[in-house]
Amino acid sequence: MTTNGRAPILNRDLNWLYFNGRVLQEAADPRNPLLERLKFLGIFSNNRDEFFRVRVATLNRMLKVERIQYDTPVNPRKALKEIGELVQRQEREFMEVYENILTDLKKQDIFIIDETHLTKSQGAFVRKYFNEKVRVALFPIMISSLRDISSLRDKSIYLAVTVGRIDKALKDDYALIEIPTKTISRFLILPQEGEKRFIILLDDVVRYCLSDIFSIFGYDSFSAYTVKITRDAEIDIDTDVSKSFLEIMSESLKQRKRGIPVRFVYDKSIPADLLKIISKRLDITKDDPIRGGGRYHNFKDFMSFPNLDHRELEYPPLIPLTHKDLPPNRSILTSIREKDILLQYPYQSFQYIIDLLREASIDPKVRSIKMTIYRAAKNSSIINALINAARNGKYVTAFMELQARFDEEANILWTERLREEGVKVIHSIPGFKVHSKLLLIRRKENAANFFYAFIGTGNFNEDTARIYSDVSLLTANQTICTDVVNAFHLIEESYRPFKFKALIVAPVNMRNFYIKMLNNEMRNAALGKEAWVILKLNSLVDATMVKKLYKASQAGVKIKLIVRGICTLIPGIPGISDNIEAISIVDRFLEHARILVYCNGGDNLYYITSADWMVRNFDNRIEVATPILDLEIQWQLKKMLDIQLSDNVKARIIGADEPNQYKKTDGPPVRSQTEIYNYLKKMVE
């Protein structure tokens, strides 16, 4: 924790690890279905890898420079030490949870076994599978021939193999084998034996069949241990003005594959001499971030653990609800023109957006479609809909964000495909991202342009819309739509400033607007009026806004926060944040919506936005917040927020001490995600 005057601010990186600890709690929670708990372990592992690739990499870079601008004051050396200690504690908890899950799986007659426990028939099955499916994808590297650490791929797991002869007729040799999980499932389901089901990991399939690779060289003794490299994923952007931004990003992505290692992990049972040989060959020293772990790494693959026909061990399927204002076989554009519509994913169907684009693509009065794309689905119906619109003669413009972390390569490919089909594609400039979620449809009505807009908190991505909780506004309010027009001009016209009447836009005026809103609440509190704020965000990090919330609390403004991830603000400090309460909800769906409600003297003001309260969102991204003007929608949002604030099943209390304590209240259990689904369901029954 750092203190600037009377503004205590928590370390953002440790705070993020505490958030990931809440994910680990979900894996440990026996109230969750067993296979879902296993998937939460995968999510935890994937999150931690990204944390090392981005945040730890950033701290390592900070060590190499004397001064750097950072979200909060931080000592990188101290931060890395604290991170290392917390990561070790969480790793111990992780392995304990994993062992407990394995025990519970056995009670369901599901067994994850290794190569040492295969029966004769299972061994024959594994060897046949290896020779037919796996062997062709293996390319061993002899360690004596290994050039340097750049030869190892980021995010891949390797077996460090010792080969030798029992009679010592040959000198031991060493190899690395990449486990081909990118093309072959990590999990092999073995033949069923009665009620018992068996699974072996691909790593152990390779271990079992090492003789099939190396025995031709006269070896008959084999052992293998997992190792893994995690690399710095931050991209250094070339400033060569003679290159297009597409060329710059393509070249920068190649650099990422050779990024500096930020972590080397290995099976702690590896022999000391083999670890020494690998370390020497890869130029790893004791000063580098190295860690011994268990037999298996890359638990992210457990997000795709097979079901084995045990549907009761997963969440029951959630059937997306219809929307009462979007009846079937009726023009969506007509429905939007009649009234504003709020969609809430994953509770309601994302298919409405695809249907809207399909309608716009064939409507003879629609002239143009514009959309921002940050992360698209792997097989994107959104992209296909834009292509179809272009084929139907519409003027289609897509802003493709090439700097969407870890989606850069996919977005480069989407750019090429869209351009081939006649779609105009616009890219950002280095160091500046377009994170807003906007769709604009221009239609000729009564010889004049009429606009329809979509403004959301989440991506145009039908895959994540099934697991991310987001809200989106569909509106034909021409004041808002005109602002969306100007937001696209802001993107297209070299960031020339525009004035906005309804929308709040970063980096134009977003932080200042929120300060203004809090000042208004503080004035009302001073006048003895009702004064309160409800903020639902993914992250609350911006130091200026944290300090402003402290001042608002001291002025008597009641503040309720729902922050899923990082929250550097500390609620409940006497004299500083007495009037602030904060919770975090981690459950089946990823809470991703950003919603802001201000009391405003009783005339409540509602906003939804794509932006978290972070420096990067306010200063280095184009973000949009839109007012919600429809009274019915305002009531829906307030009801949803009240349900979440009442959660006493999956809500954790945010505070400086004892992080991740579940919120406990008297009365019946309230699991907000279930309650919100049931609430929306009643609206269409």
LOLUMKE-868524 format. One record per residue (C-alpha): x, y, z. Coordinates in pm, whole numbers, plus 50000, padded with zeros to 5 digits. Layout:
BEGIN
[pt [X,Y,Z]]
...
***
This chain:
BEGIN
[pt [50000,50000,50000]]
[pt [50121,50350,49919]]
[pt [50008,50670,50087]]
[pt [49998,51013,49928]]
[pt [49885,51251,50201]]
[pt [49555,51097,50316]]
[pt [49496,50883,50006]]
[pt [49599,50522,50071]]
[pt [49626,50322,49749]]
[pt [49673,49947,49727]]
[pt [49936,49789,49502]]
[pt [49753,49712,49177]]
[pt [49952,49399,49094]]
[pt [49899,49229,49429]]
[pt [49537,49337,49404]]
[pt [49507,49162,49070]]
[pt [49653,48845,49220]]
[pt [49387,48865,49492]]
[pt [49126,48880,49216]]
[pt [49274,48565,49064]]
[pt [49256,48419,49412]]
[pt [48878,48461,49389]]
[pt [48887,48249,49074]]
[pt [49080,47986,49271]]
[pt [48809,48005,49538]]
[pt [48557,47906,49272]]
[pt [48767,47600,49193]]
[pt [48766,47510,49562]]
[pt [48395,47580,49615]]
[pt [48207,47247,49655]]
[pt [47883,47426,49565]]
[pt [48007,47444,49206]]
[pt [47973,47139,48978]]
[pt [48287,46927,48982]]
[pt [48395,46973,48620]]
[pt [48330,47347,48646]]
[pt [48571,47355,48940]]
[pt [48833,47193,48718]]
[pt [48770,47459,48452]]
[pt [48815,47734,48710]]
[pt [49162,47590,48776]]
[pt [49226,47634,48404]]
[pt [49104,47994,48413]]
[pt [49323,48066,48715]]
[pt [49627,47920,48538]]
[pt [49561,48112,48216]]
[pt [49511,48436,48408]]
[pt [49838,48387,48595]]
[pt [50030,48324,48272]]
[pt [49897,48649,48126]]
[pt [49984,48829,48448]]
[pt [50348,48719,48413]]
[pt [50356,48798,48043]]
[pt [50227,49152,48095]]
[pt [50252,49284,48450]]
[pt [50565,49101,48569]]
[pt [50724,49179,48234]]
[pt [50645,49548,48288]]
[pt [50799,49546,48636]]
[pt [51109,49376,48498]]
[pt [51138,49654,48241]]
[pt [51099,49915,48513]]
[pt [51404,49774,48689]]
[pt [51609,49865,48384]]
[pt [51515,50233,48375]]
[pt [51559,50504,48634]]
[pt [51224,50677,48604]]
[pt [50896,50571,48451]]
[pt [50537,50691,48456]]
[pt [50316,50434,48624]]
[pt [49953,50415,48741]]
[pt [50057,50428,49110]]
[pt [50392,50487,49280]]
[pt [50567,50151,49295]]
[pt [50903,50003,49381]]
[pt [50945,49734,49115]]
[pt [51201,49533,49311]]
[pt [50980,49525,49619]]
[pt [50671,49455,49409]]
[pt [50836,49158,49237]]
[pt [50939,49015,49574]]
[pt [50585,49047,49710]]
[pt [50441,48901,49390]]
[pt [50674,48603,49414]]
[pt [50568,48532,49772]]
[pt [50198,48557,49695]]
[pt [50231,48345,49379]]
[pt [50401,48070,49583]]
[pt [50120,48074,49841]]
[pt [49858,48055,49568]]
[pt [50047,47773,49398]]
[pt [50030,47569,49717]]
[pt [49658,47637,49741]]
[pt [49620,47547,49374]]
[pt [49780,47206,49415]]
[pt [49572,47133,49724]]
[pt [49253,47220,49534]]
[pt [49363,47005,49239]]
[pt [49426,46705,49463]]
[pt [49085,46749,49626]]
[pt [48918,46762,49284]]
[pt [49099,46443,49179]]
[pt [48965,46274,49491]]
[pt [48612,46391,49416]]
[pt [48644,46276,49053]]
[pt [48733,45928,49174]]
[pt [48409,45922,49371]]
[pt [48236,45975,49035]]
[pt [48436,45688,48879]]
[pt [48648,45934,48678]]
[pt [49022,45871,48702]]
[pt [49306,46085,48566]]
[pt [49596,45842,48546]]
[pt [49957,45866,48432]]
[pt [50171,45628,48225]]
[pt [50277,45427,48529]]
[pt [49920,45312,48602]]
[pt [49818,45186,48257]]
[pt [49694,44830,48228]]
[pt [49820,44613,47945]]
[pt [49514,44684,47729]]
[pt [49525,45054,47809]]
[pt [49895,45062,47720]]
[pt [49823,44903,47383]]
[pt [49549,45163,47320]]
[pt [49782,45449,47414]]
[pt [50067,45321,47195]]
[pt [49835,45280,46896]]
[pt [49703,45634,46946]]
[pt [50057,45767,46979]]
[pt [50175,45613,46654]]
[pt [49864,45713,46458]]
[pt [49802,46065,46592]]
[pt [50086,46200,46804]]
[pt [50419,46084,46669]]
[pt [50386,46280,46346]]
[pt [50358,46604,46548]]
[pt [50673,46550,46759]]
[pt [51007,46708,46670]]
[pt [51265,46641,46945]]
[pt [51548,46888,46993]]
[pt [51871,46744,47129]]
[pt [51985,46974,47407]]
[pt [52343,46957,47283]]
[pt [52217,47114,46957]]
[pt [51995,47375,47120]]
[pt [52103,47725,47016]]
[pt [51956,47931,47301]]
[pt [51636,48000,47491]]
[pt [51476,48167,47187]]
[pt [51428,47820,47042]]
[pt [51154,47748,47297]]
[pt [50802,47869,47233]]
[pt [50609,48084,47474]]
[pt [50305,47917,47638]]
[pt [50415,47569,47524]]
[pt [50514,47288,47756]]
[pt [50815,47068,47691]]
[pt [50938,46738,47820]]
[pt [51303,46747,47921]]
[pt [51406,46391,47842]]
[pt [51702,46185,47959]]
[pt [51784,45886,47738]]
[pt [52037,45618,47826]]
[pt [52109,45249,47858]]
[pt [52056,45036,48165]]
[pt [52392,44864,48107]]
[pt [52561,45204,48058]]
[pt [52690,45096,47716]]
[pt [52595,45443,47586]]
[pt [52649,45780,47746]]
[pt [52331,45955,47861]]
[pt [52191,46216,47625]]
[pt [51924,46481,47665]]
[pt [51639,46617,47452]]
[pt [51344,46855,47463]]
[pt [51008,46756,47314]]
[pt [50729,47011,47270]]
[pt [50389,46867,47364]]
[pt [50169,46948,47061]]
[pt [49861,47072,47247]]
[pt [49788,47332,46980]]
[pt [49687,47055,46735]]
[pt [49606,46758,46962]]
[pt [49381,46750,47268]]
[pt [49564,46752,47600]]
[pt [49331,46474,47716]]
[pt [49300,46120,47581]]
[pt [48990,45928,47692]]
[pt [49074,45561,47742]]
[pt [48831,45273,47684]]
[pt [48564,45250,47953]]
[pt [48588,44969,48206]]
[pt [48246,44904,48357]]
[pt [48135,45230,48519]]
[pt [48489,45360,48540]]
[pt [48621,45625,48300]]
[pt [48991,45691,48253]]
[pt [49178,45990,48112]]
[pt [49549,46030,48047]]
[pt [49721,46357,47963]]
[pt [49903,46396,47634]]
[pt [50227,46459,47827]]
[pt [50203,46110,47973]]
[pt [50114,45955,47638]]
[pt [50447,46085,47510]]
[pt [50627,45967,47825]]
[pt [50484,45617,47779]]
[pt [50603,45601,47418]]
[pt [50951,45753,47443]]
[pt [51099,45420,47338]]
[pt [50915,45452,47004]]
[pt [51120,45768,46938]]
[pt [51464,45692,47079]]
[pt [51510,45312,47086]]
[pt [51637,45313,46726]]
[pt [51951,45481,46862]]
[pt [52014,45196,47103]]
[pt [51864,45352,47417]]
[pt [51647,45152,47655]]
[pt [51616,45385,47956]]
[pt [51399,45698,47950]]
[pt [51274,45964,48193]]
[pt [51097,46294,48126]]
[pt [51011,46609,48323]]
[pt [50797,46909,48226]]
[pt [50954,47253,48169]]
[pt [50796,47575,48047]]
[pt [50905,47924,47944]]
[pt [50683,48233,47986]]
[pt [50788,48535,47778]]
[pt [50742,48911,47794]]
[pt [50433,48977,47579]]
[pt [50458,49355,47565]]
[pt [50508,49479,47211]]
[pt [50764,49743,47118]]
[pt [50607,49950,46842]]
[pt [50831,50062,46557]]
[pt [50793,50433,46477]]
[pt [50907,50407,46114]]
[pt [50666,50641,45932]]
[pt [50745,50476,45596]]
[pt [50561,50161,45708]]
[pt [50188,50107,45738]]
[pt [50053,50033,46083]]
[pt [49960,49686,45960]]
[pt [50325,49624,45867]]
[pt [50446,49764,46199]]
[pt [50216,49539,46402]]
[pt [50302,49231,46196]]
[pt [50673,49284,46258]]
[pt [50618,49361,46628]]
[pt [50429,49033,46676]]
[pt [50733,48845,46550]]
[pt [50935,49018,46824]]
[pt [50688,48895,47089]]
[pt [50771,48534,47001]]
[pt [51131,48613,47096]]
[pt [51038,48814,47406]]
[pt [51260,48805,47712]]
[pt [51165,48518,47945]]
[pt [50990,48633,48262]]
[pt [50953,48288,48417]]
[pt [51101,47940,48386]]
[pt [50907,47663,48561]]
[pt [50993,47297,48588]]
[pt [50887,46972,48750]]
[pt [51052,46987,49093]]
[pt [51134,46615,49071]]
[pt [51371,46681,48781]]
[pt [51726,46554,48858]]
[pt [51964,46831,48956]]
[pt [52212,46743,48681]]
[pt [51945,46765,48408]]
[pt [51819,47099,48542]]
[pt [52177,47226,48547]]
[pt [52234,47118,48186]]
[pt [51912,47285,48067]]
[pt [51981,47602,48264]]
[pt [52331,47629,48124]]
[pt [52216,47568,47768]]
[pt [51934,47822,47800]]
[pt [52156,48072,47983]]
[pt [51932,48069,48292]]
[pt [52095,48184,48616]]
[pt [51988,48173,48979]]
[pt [51897,48542,48950]]
[pt [51634,48464,48685]]
[pt [51269,48397,48787]]
[pt [51270,48016,48808]]
[pt [51033,47797,49005]]
[pt [50991,47429,49072]]
[pt [50635,47300,49049]]
[pt [50431,46989,49001]]
[pt [50438,46726,48732]]
[pt [50200,46920,48504]]
[pt [50196,47278,48377]]
[pt [49965,47475,48144]]
[pt [49655,47395,48343]]
[pt [49476,47637,48109]]
[pt [49405,47330,47898]]
[pt [49171,47211,48174]]
[pt [48923,47473,48050]]
[pt [48857,47216,47776]]
[pt [48842,46910,48000]]
[pt [48611,46646,47841]]
[pt [48267,46586,47991]]
[pt [48256,46203,47975]]
[pt [47874,46205,47960]]
[pt [47842,46343,48313]]
[pt [47618,46642,48240]]
[pt [47530,46668,48607]]
[pt [47893,46762,48678]]
[pt [47863,47083,48473]]
[pt [47641,47387,48501]]
[pt [47301,47324,48345]]
[pt [47279,47499,48009]]
[pt [47154,47856,48024]]
[pt [46909,47915,47741]]
[pt [46936,48278,47622]]
[pt [46609,48461,47678]]
[pt [46407,48649,47421]]
[pt [46351,49022,47464]]
[pt [45997,49150,47508]]
[pt [46065,49451,47282]]
[pt [46210,49244,46998]]
[pt [45932,49011,46883]]
[pt [46013,48750,46616]]
[pt [45951,48822,46249]]
[pt [45948,49197,46302]]
[pt [46199,49455,46184]]
[pt [46455,49521,46459]]
[pt [46517,49868,46318]]
[pt [46146,49946,46354]]
[pt [46153,49825,46716]]
[pt [46456,50042,46793]]
[pt [46291,50346,46637]]
[pt [45992,50303,46866]]
[pt [46195,50288,47189]]
[pt [46541,50237,47333]]
[pt [46626,49871,47399]]
[pt [46874,49726,47648]]
[pt [47025,49382,47585]]
[pt [47190,49191,47868]]
[pt [47424,48906,47781]]
[pt [47451,48616,47836]]
[pt [47100,48618,47982]]
[pt [46949,48745,47657]]
[pt [47048,48637,47309]]
[pt [47340,48794,47123]]
[pt [47171,48669,46805]]
[pt [46972,48993,46798]]
[pt [47288,49183,46697]]
[pt [47364,48940,46415]]
[pt [47001,48963,46301]]
[pt [47023,49343,46312]]
[pt [47328,49339,46085]]
[pt [47160,49090,45853]]
[pt [46853,49314,45829]]
[pt [47065,49622,45764]]
[pt [47263,49441,45494]]
[pt [46953,49373,45282]]
[pt [46738,49675,45370]]
[pt [46733,49889,45051]]
[pt [46711,50209,45256]]
[pt [47026,50139,45459]]
[pt [47321,50322,45307]]
[pt [47612,50253,45543]]
[pt [47728,50053,45844]]
[pt [48017,50140,46074]]
[pt [48152,49926,46356]]
[pt [48443,49910,46599]]
[pt [48600,49566,46641]]
[pt [48830,49490,46933]]
[pt [48799,49112,46978]]
[pt [48601,48899,46733]]
[pt [48495,48537,46772]]
[pt [48708,48267,46614]]
[pt [48443,48197,46350]]
[pt [48284,48538,46361]]
[pt [47927,48579,46240]]
[pt [47976,48953,46294]]
[pt [48257,48961,46038]]
[pt [48051,48753,45797]]
[pt [47756,48990,45841]]
[pt [47975,49291,45755]]
[pt [48105,49112,45448]]
[pt [47749,49030,45344]]
[pt [47652,49396,45383]]
[pt [47941,49500,45158]]
[pt [47835,49242,44900]]
[pt [47487,49395,44911]]
[pt [47628,49732,44814]]
[pt [47636,49901,45156]]
[pt [47922,50129,45250]]
[pt [48081,49932,45532]]
[pt [48356,50065,45756]]
[pt [48523,49857,46025]]
[pt [48762,50003,46277]]
[pt [48991,49710,46354]]
[pt [49200,49748,46668]]
[pt [49533,49585,46589]]
[pt [49660,49649,46942]]
[pt [49400,49432,47119]]
[pt [49640,49232,47335]]
[pt [49671,48866,47229]]
[pt [49418,48920,46948]]
[pt [49657,49112,46724]]
[pt [49725,48826,46483]]
[pt [49357,48738,46450]]
[pt [49270,49102,46381]]
[pt [49537,49126,46114]]
[pt [49380,48825,45941]]
[pt [49031,48975,45975]]
[pt [49164,49299,45823]]
[pt [49288,49117,45515]]
[pt [48963,48928,45470]]
[pt [48743,49236,45512]]
[pt [48949,49436,45264]]
[pt [48928,49155,45010]]
[pt [48549,49185,45031]]
[pt [48541,49562,44984]]
[pt [48505,49670,45346]]
[pt [48689,49987,45440]]
[pt [48917,49902,45734]]
[pt [49070,50169,45959]]
[pt [49350,50113,46212]]
[pt [49464,50311,46512]]
[pt [49797,50478,46568]]
[pt [50069,50326,46789]]
[pt [50010,50366,47160]]
[pt [49643,50459,47124]]
[pt [49363,50203,47132]]
[pt [48999,50220,47032]]
[pt [48821,50024,47303]]
[pt [48468,50161,47256]]
[pt [48197,49921,47134]]
[pt [48003,50108,46867]]
[pt [47778,50024,46574]]
[pt [47620,50289,46354]]
[pt [47362,50231,46079]]
[pt [47270,50513,45841]]
[pt [46933,50480,45669]]
[pt [46755,50708,45419]]
[pt [46414,50794,45559]]
[pt [46195,51065,45405]]
[pt [46488,51179,45189]]
[pt [46706,51243,45496]]
[pt [46968,51050,45688]]
[pt [46838,50870,45998]]
[pt [47075,50690,46231]]
[pt [47053,50384,46455]]
[pt [47325,50311,46711]]
[pt [47453,50034,46934]]
[pt [47666,50127,47236]]
[pt [47790,49846,47455]]
[pt [48015,49745,47740]]
[pt [48143,49428,47571]]
[pt [48286,49314,47240]]
[pt [48101,49217,46923]]
[pt [48188,48857,46995]]
[pt [47928,48581,47002]]
[pt [48168,48346,47185]]
[pt [48240,48570,47483]]
[pt [47877,48687,47487]]
[pt [47793,48341,47623]]
[pt [48024,48373,47923]]
[pt [48071,48750,47979]]
[pt [47801,48952,48152]]
[pt [47753,49272,47950]]
[pt [47487,49529,47862]]
[pt [47423,49708,47533]]
[pt [47198,49995,47431]]
[pt [47015,49999,47097]]
[pt [46884,50346,47025]]
[pt [46747,50574,46756]]
[pt [46780,50885,46973]]
[pt [46926,51122,46716]]
[pt [47123,51328,46969]]
[pt [47305,51016,47086]]
[pt [47337,50886,46730]]
[pt [47487,51214,46611]]
[pt [47744,51184,46886]]
[pt [47822,50830,46766]]
[pt [47871,50976,46417]]
[pt [48122,51221,46565]]
[pt [48290,50942,46763]]
[pt [48359,50766,46433]]
[pt [48486,51096,46287]]
[pt [48717,51121,46589]]
[pt [48858,50781,46496]]
[pt [48876,50842,46122]]
[pt [49001,51200,46107]]
[pt [49332,51184,46292]]
[pt [49170,51241,46632]]
[pt [49050,51592,46550]]
[pt [48850,51706,46854]]
[pt [48470,51701,46836]]
[pt [48207,51829,47076]]
[pt [47964,51575,47218]]
[pt [47619,51662,47352]]
[pt [47519,51330,47510]]
[pt [47810,51087,47501]]
[pt [48103,51102,47740]]
[pt [48418,51027,47542]]
[pt [48775,50949,47643]]
[pt [49028,51097,47609]]
[pt [48818,51408,47544]]
[pt [48636,51460,47873]]
[pt [48563,51133,48055]]
[pt [48770,51173,48373]]
[pt [48667,51539,48410]]
[pt [48302,51445,48363]]
[pt [48316,51186,48641]]
[pt [48487,51439,48869]]
[pt [48210,51686,48787]]
[pt [47945,51427,48874]]
[pt [48109,51353,49209]]
[pt [48138,51726,49280]]
[pt [47764,51753,49221]]
[pt [47698,51477,49475]]
[pt [47930,51647,49724]]
[pt [47740,51976,49687]]
[pt [47410,51799,49742]]
[pt [47547,51626,50052]]
[pt [47661,51964,50188]]
[pt [47306,52098,50135]]
[pt [47162,51807,50329]]
[pt [47019,51643,50021]]
[pt [47031,51273,49938]]
[pt [47369,51199,49780]]
[pt [47494,50860,49664]]
[pt [47674,50682,49379]]
[pt [47671,50321,49256]]
[pt [47964,50218,49036]]
[pt [48000,49878,48871]]
[pt [48342,49838,48708]]
[pt [48598,49577,48615]]
[pt [48888,49778,48756]]
[pt [48930,50088,48972]]
[pt [49293,50203,48955]]
[pt [49312,50567,48843]]
[pt [49470,50752,49138]]
[pt [49291,51079,49064]]
[pt [48952,50909,49077]]
[pt [49042,50708,49387]]
[pt [49132,51029,49568]]
[pt [48812,51194,49446]]
[pt [48604,50905,49578]]
[pt [48777,50943,49915]]
[pt [48688,51315,49918]]
[pt [48329,51238,49821]]
[pt [48307,50987,50106]]
[pt [48444,51245,50350]]
[pt [48181,51490,50222]]
[pt [47905,51245,50314]]
[pt [47834,51087,49976]]
[pt [47731,50719,50011]]
[pt [47930,50514,49759]]
[pt [47868,50152,49667]]
[pt [48120,49976,49444]]
[pt [48097,49647,49254]]
[pt [48448,49589,49119]]
[pt [48527,49249,48972]]
[pt [48904,49282,48937]]
[pt [49158,49537,49057]]
[pt [49046,49789,49318]]
[pt [49323,50002,49464]]
[pt [49076,50197,49678]]
[pt [49033,50083,50040]]
[pt [48678,50109,50177]]
[pt [48588,50167,50540]]
[pt [48893,50363,50660]]
[pt [48784,50592,50946]]
[pt [48786,50954,50835]]
[pt [48875,50866,50477]]
[pt [48637,50611,50325]]
[pt [48374,50547,50595]]
[pt [48095,50592,50340]]
[pt [48236,50351,50082]]
[pt [48135,49985,50053]]
[pt [48287,49756,49793]]
[pt [48228,49400,49679]]
[pt [48356,49177,49402]]
[pt [48145,48907,49237]]
[pt [48312,48607,49074]]
[pt [48077,48336,48951]]
[pt [47982,48131,48647]]
[pt [47989,48434,48415]]
[pt [48262,48697,48398]]
[pt [48118,49024,48528]]
[pt [48217,49264,48249]]
[pt [47952,49538,48238]]
[pt [48038,49892,48348]]
[pt [47738,50078,48490]]
[pt [47732,50410,48674]]
[pt [47440,50561,48864]]
[pt [47439,50903,49030]]
[pt [47169,51019,49272]]
[pt [47167,51373,49131]]
[pt [46938,51508,49399]]
[pt [46676,51241,49334]]
[pt [46672,51278,48955]]
[pt [46897,50975,48903]]
[pt [47143,50968,48612]]
[pt [47240,50637,48452]]
[pt [47534,50555,48223]]
[pt [47684,50244,48068]]
[pt [48038,50247,47932]]
[pt [48321,50048,47777]]
[pt [48575,50209,48010]]
[pt [48713,50109,48346]]
[pt [48853,50372,48581]]
[pt [49216,50330,48482]]
[pt [49475,50572,48345]]
[pt [49490,50386,48015]]
[pt [49113,50407,47964]]
[pt [49093,50777,48039]]
[pt [49410,50893,47863]]
[pt [49520,50639,47602]]
[pt [49201,50495,47457]]
[pt [48890,50608,47276]]
[pt [48613,50505,47513]]
[pt [48246,50595,47524]]
[pt [47986,50625,47799]]
[pt [47625,50679,47705]]
[pt [47341,50809,47917]]
[pt [47042,50579,47963]]
[pt [46737,50799,47914]]
[pt [46455,50545,47900]]
[pt [46291,50522,48244]]
[pt [46205,50154,48208]]
[pt [46565,50067,48124]]
[pt [46688,50277,48416]]
[pt [46460,50076,48644]]
[pt [46595,49749,48501]]
[pt [46955,49857,48561]]
[pt [46879,49966,48917]]
[pt [46706,49635,48985]]
[pt [47007,49445,48851]]
[pt [47249,49648,49063]]
[pt [47035,49602,49374]]
[pt [47037,49226,49319]]
[pt [47416,49226,49289]]
[pt [47460,49442,49597]]
[pt [47243,49187,49783]]
[pt [47455,48889,49670]]
[pt [47560,48680,49970]]
[pt [47673,48369,49785]]
[pt [47939,48479,49532]]
[pt [48015,48832,49655]]
[pt [48344,48900,49834]]
[pt [48418,49204,50048]]
[pt [48695,49426,49912]]
[pt [48931,49558,50178]]
[pt [49294,49594,50278]]
[pt [49286,49308,50530]]
[pt [49181,48947,50483]]
[pt [49111,48973,50109]]
[pt [48847,48755,49943]]
[pt [48624,48705,50247]]
[pt [48275,48605,50138]]
[pt [48001,48853,50216]]
[pt [47764,48703,50474]]
[pt [47422,48844,50557]]
[pt [47114,48725,50736]]
[pt [46825,48599,50529]]
[pt [46793,48366,50232]]
[pt [47086,48312,49992]]
[pt [47106,48549,49696]]
[pt [47320,48436,49402]]
[pt [47296,48742,49181]]
[pt [47361,48586,48842]]
[pt [47084,48332,48896]]
[pt [46850,48599,49033]]
[pt [46911,48832,48736]]
[pt [46836,48553,48489]]
[pt [46512,48470,48672]]
[pt [46417,48838,48684]]
[pt [46464,48881,48309]]
[pt [46286,48553,48244]]
[pt [45974,48677,48426]]
[pt [45967,48979,48197]]
[pt [45893,48759,47894]]
[pt [45671,48497,48057]]
***
